[in-house]
Amino acid sequence: MREKPMSIELEPLTENNLGALLEAAVADADPAEVMPPVSGDPGWTAQRQQAFLEFHRGRALRAEEPVELTYVITVDGRAVGAARLEYQGDSFEAGVWIGRSHRGRGVGRVVAGRLRSAAVTAGVRRVVAVTTGDNTAARRLLPAGTPMGDDGTVRAAVDLE
Ligand SMILES: CC(C)(COP(=O)(O)OP(=O)(O)OC[C@H]1O[C@@H](n2cnc3c(N)ncnc32)[C@H](O)[C@@H]1OP(=O)(O)O)[C@@H](O)C(=O)NCCC(=O)NCCS
C-alpha cells in the first residue's frame, strides 16, 4: 500500500511555536545538530534547553535587525525541525535540521526547495550552504559535484532565477 503523502510546511518562527520547536529538538535531535556548543553536562540539560530558546531569541526573534529568518518545519502539522536563512549581505546562508525520526524521507529536499522560494520572496537571489564532507544527506541537497575543500567542508552557492 502506498504511504499517504506528507504535508510539509515552513512556518515562520515566533514565540508561539518556539516551545514546540524545543520539544522536537529535545525528543529527536542532539544539541550539537541544532545549536552552538554550550559547556556543562552532555545532553538536553535545563541549561542547554534555555540556551536553545535564547539562541533563537537572539537571532530570528530579536526585535531589531534579526540576523536570520527562521522557520519551523512541520510534517502533518507537527514541528519536526528548523530551517534558516541567515543574512549575508546580498546572499543568504541556508541551514536545516530535521529530527532523527523524520530524516531520510524526503523532507530535507522539500525544505531546500521551499527555502529557495523564501529567499526569492525576500528579494535575495543567492543562497549559500555549507556542510561537512561526511554529511552525505546534506551534501545530496547541494548541486551535484560540489567539491570538498581542504578543510573538509563543502560549500555551494546557488543563484536563483
Ligand atoms: C541533512 C538533513 C537536513 C537532510 O534532510 P533529510 O530529510 O534527511 O533528507 P532527504 O530525505 O530529503 O534526503 C536528501 C538526499 O540525501 C539522501 N540521503 C538521505 N539520508 C541519507 C543517508 N543517511 N545516507 C545517504 N544518503 C542519504 C537522499 O537519498 C536524498 O538524495 P536524493 O534525493 O538524491 O535521493 C537531515 O538529515 C538532518 O537534519 N541531519 C542532521 C542535521 C544536519 O546535518 N544538518 C545539516 C547541517 S549542514
PDBQT file of the ligand as one rigid body, heavy atoms in Angstrom, charges set to zero:
ROOT
HETATM    1  C1  LIG A 201      20.795  16.923   6.401  1.00  0.00    +0.000 C 
HETATM    2  C2  LIG A 201      19.259  16.797   6.592  1.00  0.00    +0.000 C 
HETATM    3  C3  LIG A 201      18.659  18.168   6.774  1.00  0.00    +0.000 C 
HETATM    4  C4  LIG A 201      18.688  16.145   5.295  1.00  0.00    +0.000 C 
HETATM    5  O1  LIG A 201      17.285  16.022   5.443  1.00  0.00    +0.000 OA
HETATM    6  P1  LIG A 201      16.538  14.651   5.135  1.00  0.00    +0.000 P 
HETATM    7  O2  LIG A 201      15.096  14.876   5.253  1.00  0.00    +0.000 OA
HETATM    8  O3  LIG A 201      17.149  13.575   5.946  1.00  0.00    +0.000 OA
HETATM    9  O4  LIG A 201      16.937  14.480   3.585  1.00  0.00    +0.000 OA
HETATM   10  P2  LIG A 201      16.107  13.774   2.432  1.00  0.00    +0.000 P 
HETATM   11  O5  LIG A 201      15.401  12.573   2.959  1.00  0.00    +0.000 OA
HETATM   12  O6  LIG A 201      15.313  14.807   1.719  1.00  0.00    +0.000 OA
HETATM   13  O7  LIG A 201      17.292  13.280   1.515  1.00  0.00    +0.000 OA
HETATM   14  C5  LIG A 201      18.112  14.198   0.798  1.00  0.00    +0.000 C 
HETATM   15  C6  LIG A 201      19.050  13.378  -0.077  1.00  0.00    +0.000 C 
HETATM   16  O8  LIG A 201      20.013  12.704   0.743  1.00  0.00    +0.000 OA
HETATM   17  C7  LIG A 201      19.905  11.301   0.604  1.00  0.00    +0.000 C 
HETATM   18  N1  LIG A 201      20.039  10.744   1.939  1.00  0.00    +0.000 N 
HETATM   19  C8  LIG A 201      19.220  10.968   2.995  1.00  0.00    +0.000 A 
HETATM   20  N2  LIG A 201      19.688  10.334   4.081  1.00  0.00    +0.000 NA
HETATM   21  C9  LIG A 201      20.805   9.695   3.682  1.00  0.00    +0.000 A 
HETATM   22  C10 LIG A 201      21.752   8.865   4.353  1.00  0.00    +0.000 A 
HETATM   23  N3  LIG A 201      21.627   8.583   5.654  1.00  0.00    +0.000 N 
HETATM   24  N4  LIG A 201      22.791   8.383   3.654  1.00  0.00    +0.000 NA
HETATM   25  C11 LIG A 201      22.938   8.685   2.338  1.00  0.00    +0.000 A 
HETATM   26  N5  LIG A 201      22.077   9.483   1.636  1.00  0.00    +0.000 NA
HETATM   27  C12 LIG A 201      21.038   9.957   2.321  1.00  0.00    +0.000 A 
HETATM   28  C13 LIG A 201      18.545  11.045  -0.003  1.00  0.00    +0.000 C 
HETATM   29  O9  LIG A 201      18.504   9.866  -0.773  1.00  0.00    +0.000 OA
HETATM   30  C14 LIG A 201      18.332  12.293  -0.847  1.00  0.00    +0.000 C 
HETATM   31  O10 LIG A 201      19.027  12.207  -2.065  1.00  0.00    +0.000 OA
HETATM   32  P3  LIG A 201      18.261  12.026  -3.448  1.00  0.00    +0.000 P 
HETATM   33  O11 LIG A 201      17.066  12.963  -3.400  1.00  0.00    +0.000 OA
HETATM   34  O12 LIG A 201      19.281  12.406  -4.440  1.00  0.00    +0.000 OA
HETATM   35  O13 LIG A 201      17.834  10.596  -3.455  1.00  0.00    +0.000 OA
HETATM   36  C15 LIG A 201      18.908  15.872   7.796  1.00  0.00    +0.000 C 
HETATM   37  O14 LIG A 201      19.431  14.591   7.581  1.00  0.00    +0.000 OA
HETATM   38  C16 LIG A 201      19.379  16.415   9.137  1.00  0.00    +0.000 C 
HETATM   39  O15 LIG A 201      18.684  17.196   9.742  1.00  0.00    +0.000 OA
HETATM   40  N6  LIG A 201      20.585  15.985   9.612  1.00  0.00    +0.000 N 
HETATM   41  C17 LIG A 201      21.105  16.434  10.893  1.00  0.00    +0.000 C 
HETATM   42  C18 LIG A 201      21.435  17.908  10.903  1.00  0.00    +0.000 C 
HETATM   43  C19 LIG A 201      22.336  18.276   9.765  1.00  0.00    +0.000 C 
HETATM   44  O16 LIG A 201      23.306  17.583   9.478  1.00  0.00    +0.000 OA
HETATM   45  N7  LIG A 201      22.014  19.400   9.118  1.00  0.00    +0.000 N 
HETATM   46  C20 LIG A 201      22.804  19.944   8.036  1.00  0.00    +0.000 C 
HETATM   47  C21 LIG A 201      23.964  20.664   8.600  1.00  0.00    +0.000 C 
HETATM   48  S1  LIG A 201      24.870  21.491   7.340  1.00  0.00    +0.000 SA
ENDROOT
TORSDOF 0
